[in-house]
Amino acid sequence: MVGALAALAVFASACSIDIERNTDGALRVDSVLTAESFATELERDPLNNDTDISISDGVMTMTIDGVEETGEEYVATLVVELGARNGRLVVDITDADYNGYEVPQLIVDAYNKAIERAIRVGAQDDPNTTLVSLTADNDQIVTEWRVEDESRS
């Protein structure tokens, strides 16, 4: 499970990003993250042997098989609900287990934050940034962000 969490740090490199300036001066930032590219990034972690990710109807399911540094084999599964609410990204792991055992809430909370950070690619850290839309379907996550011109805010 440690390998799975560490691999979330490379999540952002799996995104394609397009940036355009709107007529009002604000930036529009569109990003697409496919299940395949995310799985590929997770498999770069030498602890993760096989990763299966699917994204449909606002839900991302992940199964990661690997071997801990101790040599113990693991299977980690996550079910993650994704959405946008009031201009903010919402990430909620509704089910998480490790080798058939339920993952403690403290770890689930940390994973929620790590996945959220990875999807927003730093955009939401800026108080001038709003998540306009998020679609999680057809094995991809598509987001549109609006970044206000700081001189206009």
SULMOHU-V835914 format. One line per field, one symbol per residue. ss: DSSP state (2 for helix, 1 for strand, 0 for the rest). psi: psi as a letter, one per 40 degrees, with the letter a starting at -180 (. if undefined). A space follows every 10 residues. Layout:
ss->???
psi->???
This chain:
ss->0222222222 2222111111 1000001111 1111222222 2200000111 1111110011 1111111000 0011111111 1111100111 1111111100 1100222222 2222222222 0022200011 1111111001 1111111000 000
psi->ddddddddde ddeeihhhhi hideeiihhh ihhidddddd ddedhedhdh hhhihhfehh hhhhhahide ehiihhiihh hiahhfeihh hhhehhihfe ihhidddddd ddddddddde fededheehh hdihhgiffi hhihihhihd ee.
